[in-house]
Every structure is written in C-alpha cells, then in structure tokens.
C-alpha cells in the first residue's frame, strides 16, 4: 500500500498543485480543508471539485472558527480587502492560520499513521504572510516531532512544501504538466456568489500575472466590470 499523506487543500491554485504533486509522488492522499469563517467560502466548493477530480482517498472539511478572533479582512466583513498593493504584512493575513491548520493536519495524520503532511506555502510570489516562510515550516516540523507519538517512538513527521521556492509561473507550469484543471480552482479573496473572481485583490493579481508569465491562458472566471 502507498504511504499515506495528509494534504491541506484550500481549493486554490497552489493547494491543487501540491495535491497533484503528492499523488504523482505515489502517496495515498487524504485531503483536508477548513471552514474557518472565511469570506471566500466558495473555495470549499472548489476544494471538493479538486479532491473529487484527483481521486483522493478521503476529503474532510473541518470547521474551525478562526473568525471569532477577527483581525483579518478574510474573516471580518467589516475590514476591506485591499485592491492595490500595500506595505508590510497585509490585512488579509489571518493570525496563526497555518499554525492551526498544520496542527489539525498533524492530529489527523497521527490517527492515520501517516508521517507526511503537504502544504502549498510559497515564499516567492506571495503576499508576505509570516507563516509561509521556510523558517516557520522548519520550526513546526521540529514541534511535530517533539509532540507526537510517532516522533517519540522513533518515527519522523515530514512537512513537504514543494512550492516554497517557486515563482507562480513555475507552479502553474508544473501543475499543467500534472494535468491540474485550474478552471476548477478559486484563489480570489472576495469572489461573488457565482464564484467569479474580483480580479483586483492580491491573490487575483498574483494569479493573473503568473498565467501571463507562464504563457498560459488564465481560465479564471472574473467578475464583469462594474459589478
């Protein structure tokens, strides 16, 4: 039987590519998504499409109310999603999100006797979030091996970040090689009820530029101007 892996799947471009990579590398993939009070909840529908199309072993959606704490434009409707670049860590950063997500992925991995976690963090074409950096991933991996039965009994938990050093265009090219249907994904921070992207937020700008640099057609459905 193939080794099991827990793959964090948001429904966006990066996580879909990571899932394709994990499957290509021969892992039996258990996909994990989170309903954390995000304003862009249509990404969970996208995550379901991606998981189904890639034939994962299981896809779970776990509810975690990070929105209860506020502090991010992705969880607080009262905060505006920036539609132009901003200085410093943007208001779309969700405090401790990847820490929480990886901790829960680790819990599921232990029950599956899985030693591998995959996450689509990127430290090249990204918004500057502190929990997307290599230093954070390395630190969390150390914690994972100190805090788990697997680690204490001589096993090793590995956190795989195959996109961390890739530009968005490189990610897209890799995904296309592996047959990822990017039309099924949603990356926008504020899509409308039809799942159409705004075309203005950080995530949309980075995604659109990535397709342009990769020389590929962007299959994203953008909201018509004026809506």
C-alpha positions in Angstrom: 0.0 0.0 0.0 1.2 3.5 -0.8 2.3 5.7 2.1 -0.4 7.9 3.4 -0.2 11.7 3.4 -2.4 14.5 4.6 -2.6 17.3 2.1 -4.0 20.7 3.0 -6.5 21.6 0.3 -7.9 25.2 0.2 -9.4 25.0 -3.3 -6.9 27.5 -4.7 -4.2 27.1 -7.3 -1.3 26.3 -5.0 -3.0 23.6 -3.0 -4.4 21.9 -6.1 -0.9 21.8 -7.5 0.5 20.4 -4.2 -2.2 17.7 -4.2 -1.2 16.7 -7.8 2.5 16.6 -6.8 1.7 14.3 -3.8 -0.3 12.0 -6.0 2.4 12.0 -8.6 5.0 11.0 -6.0 2.9 8.0 -5.1 1.2 9.0 -1.8 -2.3 7.9 -0.8 -3.7 11.4 -0.3 -6.1 12.4 2.4 -7.2 15.9 1.7 -8.1 18.3 4.5 -9.9 21.6 4.1 -11.1 24.1 6.6 -14.3 26.1 7.1 -12.8 28.8 9.3 -15.2 31.6 8.8 -13.6 32.9 5.6 -15.5 35.4 3.5 -14.4 33.4 0.4 -16.3 30.3 1.3 -16.8 29.3 -2.3 -13.2 28.0 -2.1 -14.6 25.0 -0.2 -16.8 24.1 -3.1 -13.7 24.3 -5.3 -11.8 22.1 -2.9 -14.4 19.5 -3.2 -14.2 19.6 -7.0 -10.4 19.3 -6.9 -10.5 16.5 -4.4 -13.0 14.6 -6.5 -11.2 15.1 -9.8 -7.9 13.9 -8.3 -9.4 10.8 -6.7 -8.2 11.3 -3.1 -8.7 8.6 -0.6 -10.8 10.9 1.6 -11.7 14.6 1.7 -12.6 16.1 5.1 -13.8 19.6 5.7 -13.3 20.7 9.4 -15.0 23.7 10.9 -12.6 25.9 12.9 -13.9 29.3 14.0 -10.8 31.4 13.5 -13.2 34.3 12.5 -14.2 34.5 16.2 -11.0 36.4 16.8 -11.2 38.8 13.8 -8.1 40.7 12.8 -8.2 39.8 9.1 -10.1 41.1 6.1 -10.6 37.4 5.1 -12.7 36.7 8.3 -14.1 40.1 9.2 -16.6 41.6 6.8 -16.0 45.0 8.4 -12.5 45.1 7.0 -11.9 45.9 3.4 -9.8 43.6 1.2 -7.1 45.8 -0.4 -7.4 46.2 -4.2 -3.9 47.5 -4.7 -0.5 46.5 -3.2 0.1 47.6 0.4 3.2 47.9 2.5 4.1 45.3 5.2 2.1 42.3 6.2 -1.4 42.9 4.6 -4.7 42.9 6.4 -5.6 39.7 4.6 -3.2 37.8 6.8 -5.2 35.5 9.1 -3.5 35.3 12.5 -2.0 31.9 13.2 -3.9 30.3 10.3 -1.2 27.9 9.1 -0.2 27.1 12.6 -3.7 26.0 13.4 -4.2 24.2 10.1 -0.9 22.2 10.4 -1.7 21.3 14.0 -5.0 19.8 13.0 -3.5 18.1 9.9 -0.9 16.6 12.3 -3.7 15.3 14.5 -5.4 13.5 11.6 -2.0 12.2 10.3 -1.4 10.5 13.7 -4.7 8.7 13.6 -3.9 7.6 10.0 -0.4 6.5 11.0 0.8 8.9 8.3 4.2 10.6 8.5 3.8 13.1 5.7 2.0 16.4 5.5 1.8 18.5 2.4 1.1 22.3 2.3 1.2 24.8 -0.5 3.0 27.6 1.1 5.1 29.8 -1.1 7.8 32.4 -0.2 8.3 33.9 -3.7 5.1 35.2 -5.4 3.0 35.6 -2.2 1.5 38.3 0.0 4.2 38.3 2.7 2.5 36.2 5.3 4.9 35.2 8.1 3.5 31.6 8.2 4.5 30.9 4.6 8.3 31.2 5.2 10.7 28.3 5.3 11.7 29.2 8.9 8.2 28.7 10.1 7.8 25.3 8.4 11.2 24.1 9.8 10.1 25.2 13.3 6.7 23.5 13.1 8.3 20.3 11.8 10.5 20.3 14.9 7.5 20.8 17.1 5.6 18.0 15.3 8.4 15.5 16.0 8.6 16.5 19.7 4.9 16.5 20.3 3.7 13.3 18.7 3.6 9.6 19.4 5.3 8.9 16.1 8.2 11.3 16.8 8.7 10.0 20.4 8.7 6.4 19.2 11.5 6.9 16.6 9.5 7.8 13.5 9.7 11.2 11.7 7.0 13.5 10.7 7.9 15.3 7.4 6.2 18.5 6.2 6.5 18.8 2.4 6.5 22.3 0.8 7.1 21.6 -2.9 6.2 25.1 -4.0 8.0 27.1 -1.4 10.8 28.3 -3.7 8.8 28.5 -7.0 7.5 31.6 -8.7 3.8 31.5 -9.6 4.5 30.8 -13.3 6.7 27.8 -12.3 3.9 26.5 -10.2 1.4 26.8 -13.0 3.7 25.1 -15.5 4.2 22.2 -13.1 0.5 21.9 -12.4 -0.3 21.8 -16.2 2.3 19.1 -16.6 0.5 17.1 -14.0 -3.0 17.7 -15.5 -4.3 20.1 -12.9 -7.6 21.7 -14.1 -7.1 25.3 -12.8 -10.6 26.3 -14.0 -11.8 24.2 -11.0 -9.9 26.3 -8.5 -10.7 29.6 -6.8 -8.0 31.8 -5.4 -9.8 35.1 -5.0 -10.2 36.7 -1.6 -13.6 38.1 -2.4 -15.3 36.2 -5.1 -19.0 36.8 -5.7 -21.8 34.3 -5.1 -21.3 32.8 -8.5 -17.7 32.0 -7.7 -16.3 34.7 -10.1 -13.0 36.3 -9.0 -12.7 40.1 -8.4 -9.5 40.4 -10.4 -8.3 43.1 -8.0 -7.1 41.5 -4.8 -3.6 40.4 -4.1 -4.4 36.8 -4.8 -6.0 37.6 -8.2 -3.2 39.9 -9.2 -0.5 37.3 -8.4 -2.5 34.5 -10.1 -3.2 36.5 -13.3 0.4 37.6 -13.6 1.5 34.0 -13.1 -0.5 32.8 -16.0 0.8 35.6 -18.2 4.4 34.9 -17.3 3.9 31.2 -17.9 2.4 31.9 -21.3 -0.8 30.1 -20.5 -4.4 31.1 -20.8 -5.9 32.1 -17.5 -9.1 30.0 -17.1 -10.3 32.1 -14.1 -13.9 33.4 -14.3 -13.6 37.1 -13.4 -16.5 39.2 -12.3 -17.7 41.6 -15.1 -16.5 45.2 -14.7 -18.9 47.3 -12.7 -20.4 44.5 -10.6 
